[in-house]
Amino acid sequence: MDIDMRVAIVLAPILIAAGWAAFNIGAAALNQLQNFLNREA
């Protein structure tokens, strides 16, 4: 299964951007969840 390099070149920045967005959203979501749990306690 030899992937075409052009496909990898096109998909790499998209995957990097998606991963970076998920990382940032995940961090914000965890922070918000912690704030909610601390407010409840």
C-alpha distance matrix in Angstrom:
0.0 3.8 6.3 9.5 12.3 14.8 13.2 13.2 16.7 18.0 16.8 17.8 21.6 21.5 19.9 22.4 25.2 24.5 24.3 27.6 29.3 28.4 29.7 32.9 33.5 32.9 35.4 38.0 37.6 38.1 41.1 42.5 42.1 43.9 46.7 47.1 47.3 49.7 51.9 52.1 53.1
3.8 0.0 3.8 6.5 8.9 11.8 11.0 10.9 14.0 15.7 15.2 16.0 19.7 20.1 19.0 21.2 24.0 23.8 23.8 26.7 28.6 28.2 29.4 32.4 33.3 33.1 35.4 37.8 37.8 38.5 41.3 42.8 42.7 44.4 47.0 47.7 48.0 50.3 52.5 52.9 54.0
6.3 3.8 0.0 3.8 6.2 8.6 7.3 7.3 10.6 12.0 11.5 12.6 16.2 16.5 15.6 17.9 20.6 20.5 20.8 23.6 25.4 25.3 26.6 29.5 30.3 30.4 32.7 35.0 35.1 36.0 38.6 40.1 40.2 42.0 44.5 45.1 45.7 48.0 50.0 50.5 51.8
9.5 6.5 3.8 0.0 3.8 5.5 5.5 6.7 8.9 10.3 11.0 12.4 15.5 16.2 16.2 18.3 20.6 21.0 21.8 24.3 25.9 26.3 27.8 30.3 31.3 31.7 33.9 36.0 36.4 37.5 40.0 41.3 41.7 43.6 45.9 46.6 47.5 49.6 51.5 52.3 53.7
12.3 8.9 6.2 3.8 0.0 3.8 5.4 5.0 6.1 8.6 9.8 10.3 13.2 14.7 14.8 16.3 18.8 19.8 20.4 22.4 24.4 25.2 26.3 28.6 29.9 30.5 32.4 34.5 35.3 36.4 38.6 40.1 40.8 42.5 44.6 45.6 46.6 48.5 50.4 51.4 52.7
14.8 11.8 8.6 5.5 3.8 0.0 3.8 5.4 5.0 6.2 8.6 10.0 12.1 13.2 14.4 16.0 17.8 18.9 20.2 22.0 23.6 24.7 26.2 28.1 29.3 30.3 32.3 34.0 34.8 36.3 38.4 39.6 40.5 42.4 44.3 45.3 46.5 48.5 50.1 51.2 52.8
13.2 11.0 7.3 5.5 5.4 3.8 0.0 3.8 5.5 5.2 6.1 8.4 11.0 11.1 11.9 14.2 16.0 16.4 17.8 20.1 21.3 22.1 23.9 26.0 26.8 27.7 30.0 31.7 32.2 33.7 36.0 37.1 37.8 39.8 41.8 42.5 43.7 45.8 47.4 48.4 50.0
13.2 10.9 7.3 6.7 5.0 5.4 3.8 0.0 3.8 5.5 5.1 5.7 9.1 10.0 9.9 11.7 14.1 14.8 15.6 17.7 19.6 20.2 21.5 23.8 25.0 25.7 27.7 29.7 30.3 31.6 33.8 35.2 35.9 37.7 39.8 40.7 41.7 43.7 45.5 46.5 47.9
16.7 14.0 10.6 8.9 6.1 5.0 5.5 3.8 0.0 3.8 5.6 5.5 7.5 9.4 10.4 11.4 13.3 15.0 16.0 17.4 19.3 20.6 21.7 23.5 25.1 26.1 27.8 29.7 30.7 32.1 33.9 35.4 36.5 38.2 40.0 41.2 42.4 44.2 45.9 47.2 48.6
18.0 15.7 12.0 10.3 8.6 6.2 5.2 5.5 3.8 0.0 3.8 5.8 6.7 7.3 9.3 11.0 12.0 13.3 15.1 16.6 17.8 19.3 21.0 22.5 23.6 25.0 27.0 28.4 29.3 31.1 32.9 34.0 35.1 37.1 38.8 39.7 41.2 43.1 44.5 45.8 47.5
16.8 15.2 11.5 11.0 9.8 8.6 6.1 5.1 5.6 3.8 0.0 3.8 5.8 5.2 6.0 8.5 10.0 10.4 12.0 14.1 15.3 16.3 18.1 20.0 20.9 21.9 24.1 25.7 26.3 28.0 30.1 31.2 32.1 34.1 35.9 36.8 38.1 40.1 41.6 42.7 44.4
17.8 16.0 12.6 12.4 10.3 10.0 8.4 5.7 5.5 5.8 3.8 0.0 3.9 5.5 5.2 6.1 8.6 9.9 10.5 12.2 14.2 15.3 16.3 18.4 19.9 20.7 22.5 24.4 25.4 26.7 28.6 30.1 31.1 32.7 34.6 35.8 37.0 38.7 40.5 41.8 43.2
21.6 19.7 16.2 15.5 13.2 12.1 11.0 9.1 7.5 6.7 5.8 3.9 0.0 3.8 5.5 5.0 6.0 8.5 9.7 10.4 12.1 14.0 15.1 16.4 18.1 19.5 21.0 22.5 23.9 25.5 27.0 28.4 29.8 31.4 33.0 34.3 35.8 37.4 38.9 40.4 42.0
21.5 20.1 16.5 16.2 14.7 13.2 11.1 10.0 9.4 7.3 5.2 5.5 3.8 0.0 3.8 5.5 5.2 6.1 8.5 9.9 10.5 12.2 14.1 15.4 16.3 17.9 19.9 21.2 22.0 24.0 25.7 26.7 28.0 30.0 31.5 32.5 34.1 35.9 37.3 38.6 40.4
19.9 19.0 15.6 16.2 14.8 14.4 11.9 9.9 10.4 9.3 6.0 5.2 5.5 3.8 0.0 3.8 5.4 5.0 6.0 8.5 9.8 10.4 12.0 14.2 15.1 16.0 18.1 19.9 20.5 22.0 24.1 25.4 26.2 28.1 30.0 31.0 32.2 34.1 35.8 36.9 38.5
22.4 21.2 17.9 18.3 16.3 16.0 14.2 11.7 11.4 11.0 8.5 6.1 5.0 5.5 3.8 0.0 3.8 5.5 5.1 6.1 8.6 9.9 10.4 12.3 14.2 15.1 16.5 18.4 19.7 20.9 22.6 24.3 25.4 26.9 28.7 30.1 31.3 32.9 34.7 36.1 37.5
25.2 24.0 20.6 20.6 18.8 17.8 16.0 14.1 13.3 12.0 10.0 8.6 6.0 5.2 5.4 3.8 0.0 3.8 5.4 5.1 6.1 8.5 9.8 10.6 12.1 13.9 15.4 16.6 18.0 19.8 21.2 22.4 24.0 25.7 27.1 28.4 30.1 31.6 33.0 34.6 36.3
24.5 23.8 20.5 21.0 19.8 18.9 16.4 14.8 15.0 13.3 10.4 9.9 8.5 6.1 5.0 5.5 3.8 0.0 3.8 5.5 5.1 6.1 8.5 10.0 10.4 11.8 14.1 15.4 16.0 17.9 19.9 20.8 21.9 24.0 25.6 26.5 28.0 29.9 31.3 32.5 34.3
24.3 23.8 20.8 21.8 20.4 20.2 17.8 15.6 16.0 15.1 12.0 10.5 9.7 8.5 6.0 5.1 5.4 3.8 0.0 3.8 5.5 5.1 6.1 8.7 9.9 10.2 12.2 14.3 15.0 16.2 18.2 19.8 20.6 22.2 24.2 25.4 26.5 28.3 30.0 31.3 32.7
27.6 26.7 23.6 24.3 22.4 22.0 20.1 17.7 17.4 16.6 14.1 12.2 10.4 9.9 8.5 6.1 5.1 5.5 3.8 0.0 3.8 5.5 5.0 6.2 8.6 9.7 10.7 12.5 14.1 15.4 16.7 18.4 19.9 21.2 22.8 24.4 25.8 27.1 28.8 30.5 31.9
29.3 28.6 25.4 25.9 24.4 23.6 21.3 19.6 19.3 17.8 15.3 14.2 12.1 10.5 9.8 8.6 6.1 5.1 5.5 3.8 0.0 3.8 5.4 5.2 6.0 8.3 9.9 10.7 12.0 14.1 15.4 16.4 18.0 19.9 21.1 22.4 24.1 25.7 27.0 28.6 30.4
28.4 28.2 25.3 26.3 25.2 24.7 22.1 20.2 20.6 19.3 16.3 15.3 14.0 12.2 10.4 9.9 8.5 6.1 5.1 5.5 3.8 0.0 3.8 5.5 5.1 5.8 8.4 9.8 10.1 11.9 14.0 15.0 15.9 17.9 19.7 20.6 21.9 23.9 25.4 26.6 28.3
29.7 29.4 26.6 27.8 26.3 26.2 23.9 21.5 21.7 21.0 18.1 16.3 15.1 14.1 12.0 10.4 9.8 8.5 6.1 5.0 5.4 3.8 0.0 3.8 5.6 5.1 6.2 8.7 9.8 10.6 12.3 14.2 15.2 16.5 18.4 19.9 21.0 22.5 24.4 25.8 27.1
32.9 32.4 29.5 30.3 28.6 28.1 26.0 23.8 23.5 22.5 20.0 18.4 16.4 15.4 14.2 12.3 10.6 10.0 8.7 6.2 5.2 5.5 3.8 0.0 3.8 5.4 5.2 6.3 8.6 10.0 10.7 12.4 14.2 15.5 16.7 18.5 20.1 21.2 22.7 24.6 26.1
33.5 33.3 30.3 31.3 29.9 29.3 26.8 25.0 25.1 23.6 20.9 19.9 18.1 16.3 15.1 14.2 12.1 10.4 9.9 8.6 6.0 5.1 5.6 3.8 0.0 3.8 5.5 5.2 6.0 8.6 9.8 10.4 12.1 14.2 15.3 16.3 18.2 19.9 21.0 22.6 24.5
32.9 33.1 30.4 31.7 30.5 30.3 27.7 25.7 26.1 25.0 21.9 20.7 19.5 17.9 16.0 15.1 13.9 11.8 10.2 9.7 8.3 5.8 5.1 5.4 3.8 0.0 3.8 5.5 5.0 6.1 8.5 9.8 10.4 12.2 14.2 15.2 16.3 18.2 19.9 21.1 22.6
35.4 35.4 32.7 33.9 32.4 32.3 30.0 27.7 27.8 27.0 24.1 22.5 21.0 19.9 18.1 16.5 15.4 14.1 12.2 10.7 9.9 8.4 6.2 5.2 5.5 3.8 0.0 3.8 5.4 5.2 6.2 8.6 9.9 10.6 12.4 14.3 15.4 16.5 18.4 20.1 21.3
38.0 37.8 35.0 36.0 34.5 34.0 31.7 29.7 29.7 28.4 25.7 24.4 22.5 21.2 19.9 18.4 16.6 15.4 14.3 12.5 10.7 9.8 8.7 6.3 5.2 5.5 3.8 0.0 3.8 5.5 5.1 6.1 8.6 9.9 10.6 12.3 14.3 15.3 16.5 18.5 20.2
37.6 37.8 35.1 36.4 35.3 34.8 32.2 30.3 30.7 29.3 26.3 25.4 23.9 22.0 20.5 19.7 18.0 16.0 15.0 14.1 12.0 10.1 9.8 8.6 6.0 5.0 5.4 3.8 0.0 3.8 5.4 5.1 6.1 8.6 9.8 10.5 12.2 14.2 15.3 16.6 18.5
38.1 38.5 36.0 37.5 36.4 36.3 33.7 31.6 32.1 31.1 28.0 26.7 25.5 24.0 22.0 20.9 19.8 17.9 16.2 15.4 14.1 11.9 10.6 10.0 8.6 6.1 5.2 5.5 3.8 0.0 3.8 5.4 5.0 6.1 8.6 9.8 10.4 12.1 14.1 15.3 16.6
41.1 41.3 38.6 40.0 38.6 38.4 36.0 33.8 33.9 32.9 30.1 28.6 27.0 25.7 24.1 22.6 21.2 19.9 18.2 16.7 15.4 14.0 12.3 10.7 9.8 8.5 6.2 5.1 5.4 3.8 0.0 3.8 5.4 5.2 6.2 8.7 10.0 10.6 12.3 14.4 15.6
42.5 42.8 40.1 41.3 40.1 39.6 37.1 35.2 35.4 34.0 31.2 30.1 28.4 26.7 25.4 24.3 22.4 20.8 19.8 18.4 16.4 15.0 14.2 12.4 10.4 9.8 8.6 6.1 5.1 5.4 3.8 0.0 3.8 5.5 5.1 6.2 8.7 9.9 10.6 12.5 14.5
42.1 42.7 40.2 41.7 40.8 40.5 37.8 35.9 36.5 35.1 32.1 31.1 29.8 28.0 26.2 25.4 24.0 21.9 20.6 19.9 18.0 15.9 15.2 14.2 12.1 10.4 9.9 8.6 6.1 5.0 5.4 3.8 0.0 3.8 5.4 5.1 6.2 8.6 9.9 10.7 12.5
43.9 44.4 42.0 43.6 42.5 42.4 39.8 37.7 38.2 37.1 34.1 32.7 31.4 30.0 28.1 26.9 25.7 24.0 22.2 21.2 19.9 17.9 16.5 15.5 14.2 12.2 10.6 9.9 8.6 6.1 5.2 5.5 3.8 0.0 3.8 5.4 5.1 6.0 8.5 9.9 10.7
46.7 47.0 44.5 45.9 44.6 44.3 41.8 39.8 40.0 38.8 35.9 34.6 33.0 31.5 30.0 28.7 27.1 25.6 24.2 22.8 21.1 19.7 18.4 16.7 15.3 14.2 12.4 10.6 9.8 8.6 6.2 5.1 5.4 3.8 0.0 3.8 5.5 5.1 6.1 8.7 10.1
47.1 47.7 45.1 46.6 45.6 45.3 42.5 40.7 41.2 39.7 36.8 35.8 34.3 32.5 31.0 30.1 28.4 26.5 25.4 24.4 22.4 20.6 19.9 18.5 16.3 15.2 14.3 12.3 10.5 9.8 8.7 6.2 5.1 5.4 3.8 0.0 3.8 5.5 5.2 6.3 8.9
47.3 48.0 45.7 47.5 46.6 46.5 43.7 41.7 42.4 41.2 38.1 37.0 35.8 34.1 32.2 31.3 30.1 28.0 26.5 25.8 24.1 21.9 21.0 20.1 18.2 16.3 15.4 14.3 12.2 10.4 10.0 8.7 6.2 5.1 5.5 3.8 0.0 3.8 5.4 5.1 6.4
49.7 50.3 48.0 49.6 48.5 48.5 45.8 43.7 44.2 43.1 40.1 38.7 37.4 35.9 34.1 32.9 31.6 29.9 28.3 27.1 25.7 23.9 22.5 21.2 19.9 18.2 16.5 15.3 14.2 12.1 10.6 9.9 8.6 6.0 5.1 5.5 3.8 0.0 3.8 5.4 5.3
51.9 52.5 50.0 51.5 50.4 50.1 47.4 45.5 45.9 44.5 41.6 40.5 38.9 37.3 35.8 34.7 33.0 31.3 30.0 28.8 27.0 25.4 24.4 22.7 21.0 19.9 18.4 16.5 15.3 14.1 12.3 10.6 9.9 8.5 6.1 5.2 5.4 3.8 0.0 3.8 5.6
52.1 52.9 50.5 52.3 51.4 51.2 48.4 46.5 47.2 45.8 42.7 41.8 40.4 38.6 36.9 36.1 34.6 32.5 31.3 30.5 28.6 26.6 25.8 24.6 22.6 21.1 20.1 18.5 16.6 15.3 14.4 12.5 10.7 9.9 8.7 6.3 5.1 5.4 3.8 0.0 3.8
53.1 54.0 51.8 53.7 52.7 52.8 50.0 47.9 48.6 47.5 44.4 43.2 42.0 40.4 38.5 37.5 36.3 34.3 32.7 31.9 30.4 28.3 27.1 26.1 24.5 22.6 21.3 20.2 18.5 16.6 15.6 14.5 12.5 10.7 10.1 8.9 6.4 5.3 5.6 3.8 0.0
